[in-house]
C-alpha cells in the first residue's frame, strides 16, 4: 500500500434507516450476502485495521468479529459524528494509524481502489483530506481523513454545532478522486427497498454475463 503510515478503515452504520423502514439496513441480504459483508469484503484488503461505527447493542454484529464503536456524540448527529467517533478510536487504540478511510455500509459496489486513489489525490494535490466523487457529485462519507484533525472536528461538531460534512471539510483543503458510473455508480447507496432491488438486478445481470 503506497501510504505513509498505517491506515484504519471505518464502516459507517450509525444511521436510523428510516427510508428502509428502520432497523439495521446494513444487515439486509443482497444476493446471498448482507450489505455489511459486501462492504467488509471491499474495505478489508485496503486497510490495516477495520472498525464498525454503529449505535445500540453491539452484540448483533458479533458474527462479523469487528470492534463496534457507538457515536461519541449523543443524538444521532449524522455522519460527522461517525467520522469523529472513528478518528478518536483510532487515535486512542491504533496510534500508528495516521489516516482513516471511511466506507458507507449501504453501498454494495464501493470501489476496491478507494484508499489508494484518495491518498494519491491528497499527495499529488497537497490536500488535507479527500473524498470520492461520481457523476459530478461529492460522496463525502467515502473519504480519507487525517487523524490529526480529530480535535478540530470535535470542536466543530460539539462547540460550533456543525453537522454537515461539506461545511466542515470546507474548512480544510479537500481534494477529490472521481470514479466512472459505467456500468454502475460505485457509490450507489441502498436507502429504500427499491434501491435494494436495483442493486440485486445489477449483481444478477453481471453474473449472467460472465
Secondary structure as UniProt FT lines:
FT   STRAND          6..12
FT   HELIX           18..20
FT   HELIX           25..27
FT   STRAND          29..30
FT   TURN            31..32
FT   STRAND          33..34
FT   HELIX           35..44
FT   TURN            45..46
FT   STRAND          49..53
FT   HELIX           58..64
FT   STRAND          67..69
FT   HELIX           79..93
FT   TURN            95..96
FT   STRAND          97..104
FT   TURN            105..106
FT   TURN            108..109
FT   TURN            112..113
FT   HELIX           114..125
FT   STRAND          129..134
FT   TURN            135..136
FT   STRAND          137..146
FT   HELIX           147..149
FT   HELIX           150..154
FT   HELIX           155..159
FT   HELIX           165..169
FT   TURN            170..171
FT   STRAND          174..179
FT   TURN            186..187
FT   HELIX           193..209
//
